[in-house]
Structures are given as C-alpha cells and as structure tokens.
Amino acid sequence: MLKQLAAYGVSKTSGLSLDFYFVTNDSLKAQHLADELEKSGSHSNPVHRSSKDKGLWVLTANSSRVNMDSISLNNWTATECELGYKNDCQFQGWSPVTE
C-alpha cells in the first residue's frame, strides 16, 4: 500500500486520515468500541449490520492523520487491533481517505 501511495506523491512524512473498520457478533460490543474510538480522537460512524452476513455488526471509523512511514503505520495498526481485541471486535483493515 505504501508503494502505491508513493506513486501518488505520498511520502514517509505525509500524514493521511484513514478509514478503517471492525466486525463483531454483537451490536453492543461495536458500540462500546465506537465510544472508545471517539475518546481516542477518531470519528466513528453508526454501527450497522453487515450487508453480507446478518450475524455480524460493522463499525466504520475515520482516524486523525497518521504518518505514512512503515513504523508509524504499523504502530497505529497494532493499537487498533489491540483495541478491537479488548472489545471482542475484529479489525478488518484500513484505506486512505481521498481528499
């Protein structure tokens, strides 16, 4: 992903907002995670059922700016994965916000 972003002029010192999401089997777990994300400075969207699997709940969110070097991005990802784990939600991935 970093190589693809570099083709568009994104460097290691660039900071981008990221869209990211989690899934879980319980809407209350997702809502609790959303509350924690808001406290940490991310913006969370309303929790909703997965359109592909009605047994799953999805939480999408948007981060503040994250530096696009591999260390910063890996640290951010590890933090999100840990937060998801603590709330019994699975981190599913991220994508850069196009501005």
C-alpha positions as CSV (number, residue, x, y, z in Angstrom):
1,M,0.0,0.0,0.0
2,L,2.8,2.4,0.8
3,K,4.4,1.8,-2.6
4,Q,1.0,2.5,-4.3
5,L,0.6,5.7,-2.2
6,A,4.1,6.8,-3.1
7,A,3.1,6.8,-6.8
8,Y,0.6,9.5,-5.9
9,G,3.1,11.7,-4.1
10,V,2.6,10.4,-0.6
11,S,5.9,10.3,1.3
12,K,7.1,9.0,4.6
13,T,6.5,12.4,6.2
14,S,2.9,12.6,4.8
15,G,0.1,12.3,7.2
16,L,-3.2,10.9,6.0
17,S,-6.5,10.2,7.6
18,L,-7.6,6.6,7.4
19,D,-10.9,4.9,7.0
20,F,-11.0,1.7,9.0
21,Y,-13.5,-0.9,10.2
22,F,-14.2,-3.6,12.6
23,V,-16.7,-6.5,12.7
24,T,-18.3,-8.3,15.7
25,N,-21.2,-10.5,16.5
26,D,-22.9,-8.1,18.9
27,S,-24.0,-4.5,18.3
28,L,-23.3,-3.6,22.0
29,K,-19.7,-4.6,21.6
30,A,-19.4,-2.5,18.5
31,Q,-21.0,0.5,20.2
32,H,-18.6,0.2,23.2
33,L,-15.7,0.2,20.8
34,A,-17.2,3.2,19.0
35,D,-17.3,5.1,22.3
36,E,-13.6,4.2,23.0
37,L,-12.6,5.3,19.5
38,E,-14.3,8.7,20.0
39,K,-12.4,9.2,23.2
40,S,-9.1,8.5,21.4
41,G,-9.8,11.1,18.7
42,S,-11.2,9.0,15.9
43,H,-14.6,9.6,14.4
44,S,-16.9,6.6,14.4
45,N,-20.0,6.1,12.3
46,P,-23.2,4.5,13.4
47,V,-22.9,0.7,14.0
48,H,-24.8,-1.3,11.4
49,R,-25.5,-4.9,10.3
50,S,-23.3,-6.3,7.7
51,S,-25.0,-6.5,4.3
52,K,-23.2,-9.8,3.5
53,D,-23.7,-11.5,6.8
54,K,-26.7,-10.6,9.0
55,G,-25.0,-12.2,12.0
56,L,-22.2,-9.5,12.0
57,W,-22.2,-5.9,13.1
58,V,-19.9,-3.4,11.4
59,L,-18.3,-0.3,12.8
60,T,-16.5,2.1,10.4
61,A,-14.4,5.0,11.6
62,N,-12.0,7.7,10.5
63,S,-8.7,8.4,12.1
64,S,-6.8,11.6,12.7
65,R,-3.7,11.9,10.5
66,V,-1.3,9.0,10.6
67,N,2.2,9.4,9.2
68,M,2.8,7.1,6.2
69,D,6.1,5.6,7.2
70,S,6.0,1.9,8.0
71,I,6.8,2.2,11.7
72,S,4.0,4.8,12.4
73,L,1.5,2.8,10.3
74,N,2.4,-0.5,11.9
75,N,2.1,1.1,15.4
76,W,-1.3,2.6,14.6
77,T,-2.5,-0.7,13.2
78,A,-1.3,-2.6,16.3
79,T,-3.1,-0.1,18.5
80,E,-6.4,-0.5,16.6
81,C,-6.1,-4.3,16.6
82,E,-5.5,-4.3,20.4
83,L,-8.5,-2.0,21.0
84,G,-10.6,-4.3,18.8
85,Y,-9.4,-7.4,20.7
86,K,-10.2,-5.8,24.1
87,N,-13.8,-5.2,22.9
88,D,-14.2,-8.6,21.2
89,C,-14.2,-6.9,17.7
90,Q,-12.0,-7.8,14.8
91,F,-10.1,-5.1,13.0
92,Q,-10.6,-5.7,9.3
93,G,-8.4,-3.1,7.6
94,W,-7.9,0.5,6.5
95,S,-7.8,2.6,3.5
96,P,-6.5,6.2,3.0
97,V,-9.1,8.9,2.9
98,T,-9.1,10.6,-0.5
99,E,-9.3,14.4,-0.2
